[in-house]
Amino acid sequence: METGRLGELLSAVGDELDQFNRFEHPDAHHRRTEWTALTQDGLPEQGHGIDAVTKELLDVVVPGGARISEPTFWGYITTGPTTAPILAATAATLAGPQRYMGTAFNHLEERSLDWLRDLCGLPDDLRGVYSSGGSVANLVALGAARQWAFERRGVDVSASGVDAPAAVYASDQVHHTVQRACGVLGIGRGAVRVVPSDDRQRMQPHALRERLDDDARAGLVPVAIVGTAGTTNTGAIDPLRELADIAHERDVWFHVDGAYGLPGRLDERVAPAYDGVDAADSVIVDPHKWLAAPVGVAATYVRDRSLLVRAFRQEPSDYLEGSMPDQDDVAENSMDVIGVPYWDMALELSAPARGAQVWAILREQGREGVRARVRRDNDFARYVTQFAKGDHRLQALTEPTLSIACIRYIGSADDRDNATIDTLNRRLLRQLIRTTPYAPSATMVAGRYAIRPCFINPRTTQEHVDGFLQALLHLGDRLTA
Ligand SMILES: *Cc1c(COP(=O)(O)O)cnc(C)c1O
């Protein structure tokens, strides 16, 4: 099992990944009989050895992989990683299998959280903790909010549970992980008060005030106001300053979900829309979105991590803290110190050292490198929107704030109703994905079906974006001919 051939075998996998990265291979679906065959014999009784595993990885598993890293993939909000974080993640797998102890990995965990905070222009009294993604990062932030809100009523909610009906406020564009987090936290999914958004998909502050007033009269405990900095659907940014002011006025926790959009602040054309984020009590951002880290890393920031500890700490254990040297011992070995005890601040004990990936990205590209990418991606969304406005066969359904464009094909005939146009665009998107390299996804904007490219892909160029628009017109014309 220990082969001593990691370099040789990794280099073979690396070569295959470089090959995969040219994206000249057929779609995974066309090769599905190959990869389903890998397991058809059931669990092997006798092992096949490392060379068999490597060969199957190279010949079948990698070529059967996803289109997500392709330069023309713009679906959902996801992309494949670049070289530097792949190297760092690979290194961490063996040299830093856990993020603890007096090691470079524990140090990079903490420093990269600070760098990421500084990159996004957040106040330097915020401290972070990584988790696996925005879903968990939101849960951790709302766990802090819940702890804080109930402590103010004299209840340690983490010890004794939720003892009064509570509410969380978010717009109708909020990511559904907020509802799920409220379910897990015992506040209840139904406790999320859905505040309507305006015609640019931003929460309406006056409607938020009304909800807060109603619930205050009903005696509900307000746990948090959630603003989104870059909604998943259209990339809208809630009026964060107004939300922050309302939260301050009512003494309610203010959480900002910037899983996708927080790095958008680096684009000075959009930066003013982030005014108010500095007043947030908690903020999340996903390096595995716009920064193109390998999937599995998000950061939650709060001002006082001891609140996280009160909300999430483990019971003390003899095998962990109990096995540490006495406090006044001078550390002489990496195992004499445990490093920052992240296990007490969120949901995971064992966890990969994700900070090395984030460090590698920021070390490689610097603030200016990330800014250039963010600006370029925002430019793509604006370009697509302008193009759609300039061609009578297309229609732009949003004015992009960040890097998401929402457009549809309407054709030349003006007697088509909405339902017909929706159906046409559904078919168009399927054909686009099946017959061209271009792979955006879709959404609904104010009841209309939209083809929705989200540009966070580090491999995309202007030629790809132009090719997409031409393909869209070509297929649309053909479908309506
Ligand atoms: C993607 C996203 C999430 C969820 O993050 P995951 O990393 O997919 O778990 C939460 N909020 C927003 C605004 C997002 O865009």
The ligand as an ORCA input file, in Angstrom:
! r2SCAN-3c Opt
* xyz 0 1
  C     -23.552     28.848     -3.470
  C     -24.219     29.644     -2.435
  C     -24.471     29.115     -1.150
  C     -24.202     27.668     -0.830
  O     -22.850     27.398     -0.885
  P     -22.290     25.919     -1.114
  O     -20.820     26.144     -1.085
  O     -22.799     25.447     -2.437
  O     -22.759     25.067      0.017
  C     -25.021     29.936     -0.202
  N     -25.317     31.218     -0.481
  C     -25.111     31.760     -1.694
  C     -25.471     33.201     -1.951
  C     -24.551     31.000     -2.717
  O     -24.367     31.529     -3.935
*
